[in-house]
Amino acid sequence: MAEGQKQQHHEHDKGYKELLSNKKTFLELLRTFVNEDWVQTIDENELLLVNKTFVLSNFQERESDVIYRLQTSDGDIIFYVLLELQSTVDYSMPLRLLIYMAEIWRDIYQNTEIREWERKGYRVPVIIPAVLYNGVENWTASEEFRDLLSESGRFGSHALNFRYLLFDVNRYQERRRFVQGCQPDRQRIRTGSEEGKRGSSQTSETIGGVD
């Protein structure tokens, strides 16, 4: 990819990141694209945007795109949504998501007392991995982790697997209202960023566990 194209994609992804850093826009994304019961139980007042930079195994710092800590309206369940923003197809996406999820859990582990981890009733929070894709070409990368594993079918349920949510915004005709409303133009980015600062709690510190 030419340098100019890389810069253009980077700016486009940055625009979506700024938009989705506004908790109302992020919640609208989930409610527009995900038809599952757990989405309807999210307590909007408990949405927490997590600013986290991970140091990966190659010692490169990588800032996650968007991570939200969420809680159900009855207060019983805390979970996370990890959202990666893409304007080009990335065939390594399932592996990238696994690395980021492991880093989130590792952060929780490092900031939780050992006696809590050893307690029988302690539970690690669920992480919902997701990709928002706004590219022109079809998204042809696998949506399941096991498809990256050699001969995974031989090992059945013993082979690690997960499936990520894919928000292919340019191909959801029935969701056109959301897509048009979230075009990352400068005015909306500026407005969304200002609202996000006022209306969304943020943290760059530890990511909490779940009892």
N, C-alpha and C positions, 0 to 999 in steps of 0.2 A: 504494500500500500504506500502511495506517495506521501511525503511529509505533510503536504498541504491537506490531503484527505484525512490523515491522522489527527491533525489539529482541528479540522472541522468536526470530526466525530467526537473528539474530546470536549469541545465546546458544547455540542449538542447534549452529550451525556451529563455535563456539568449543569446545563439548564434544567434538565429533568430532575437532577439531584436536588437542586435548590427548590424546585416546585414541590417535590415530595417530602422535603423537610418540613413542610407545613402539615400539621397532623390532620387537618380536615381534608386536605387533598389526598393524603395517603389513605385515610379511612374511606374516602369516596372511591379510590382505586380498588380497594378490597371489595367493597360492597357492589361495585359495578361488574367486576370480573369473576368473583368467587362466589358461587352459589352453594355455600356450605353453612351448616348451622352455627359453627363456632364464630363465624364472621359477625353474625347478628348478636352475639353475646359480648362483644367487645365494649368495654367501658371507655367512652371517648375521653373522659376526664382523667383517666389513668394512663393515657398514651405517653410514653417516655422515649424521646429520640436519643439514641446512644451514639455519641461521637467517639469512635474507637479506631486507633491505628494499631495494626498487628505487625509484629516482626516475624516474617516467615522463615522457613528453614534455610533459605539462601541468604539470610540476614538483610533482606530488602524490606524496608517499611512499606506497607500497603494499607492505605486507608479504605475501609469498607465503604461501599456506596451508601446504603441506607439500612440502618438497624433500628427497629422499634421494640421496646419492651412493652408488652400488652398485658392487660388483666381483664378477666371476665367480669360482667356487671355484678355478679354475686360475690366477687372477691375471692373465689376459691382457687382459681387457676391463673398462674403467671406464665406467659410464654413469649417467644421472640419471633419476629419476622425479619429475615435477612433478604434484602432486595438488591440484586445486581442490575445495573443499567447497561444495555448493549445497543449499539447501532450497527454492529457487524456480527456475523455468526462466529461463535467461539466453540469449537468442538471439544475443548477441554472443560467446558462449563461445569459438568457434574463433579469433576475432581476439584476445581476451584472452590465450588460451594462446600464440598466436604472439608477442605482445608480451613475455610472460614468458620464453619460450624464447630470444628474441633478447637479452633482458637478461642471461640466464645466459651465453650465448655471448660477449656483450660483456664481461662480467666476466672470463671466461677470457682473452679477447684482451688486456684491459688489464693482466692480471697474468702474462702470458707474454712472455718475451723475444722480440724481433723475429726473431732468428736461429732460434729454435725454430719460429715460424710459417712461416718461409721454407724450413725443411728439408723435403725431399721426402717423408720418411716420417712427418711429423707428421700426426696425425688429431685432429679435434674430437670430443669425446664425444657419443654419441647421447643425446637427451632424449626420454623417453616421456611424452607429456602424458596426463593422466587427470582424470576428474571423478567424484567421489563424490556421488551425488544421493540425498537422503532425503526428498524432497517427496511430497505426496499425489497431485498431478496427474501424468499421464504426462510424461516428458521428451520434448519435441517439437522441441527445438533440433537443428540439423544436427550430425552427428558428423564431418563432413568440412569442411575449410577452403574447398575450391573452391566449395561451395554458397553461400558468401557473395560470390563473385566474379561480376560481371556477364558473362554470355556466356562463361563459362570453357570450355564444351564446344568452342568454336571453336578453341581454342588447344592442345587435347590435353595432352600431357605437359609443354608449355612453361609452363603455368600452375601456380603453386605450389599444392601440396596436401599435407595430412597428415590422418590420422584419429586421434582421441583415444580412449582407453579410457573406457568409461562403466560405472561401478559403480552401477546403479540398485537400491539395496539392498532397497527395499520390493517389488520385483517379481522377485526371484530366490527362488522358493519352495524350490528345492533347496538354497539357501544360508541357510536360515532360522536355522540354528545360529549362524552368524557374526553375522547381523543382530541376533538376540536378545542375543548375547554382547557386542555393542558399543553397546547403548543408552547414551547419554551421561548416566547418572545421576551424582549427586554423588560417591557412594562410589567408583564405578569410575573416574571422572575423577581423583579424588585418588590412588587406588592406581596407576593407569596413569602419572600424572605422576611419582610417586615412583620407580616402576620405571624410567621413561624416563631420569630423571636419573642413576640408578645404572648402567643397562645400555646406554645409547646414547651413543656419542661424538658431540659436537656442535661446530659451528664457526660463527662469525659473520664469518669472515675471507674469504680468497679461495677461489674454486672452481677446482680444478686442471684442467689439460688432460690429454691422453692422448698418449703416444708411439706 
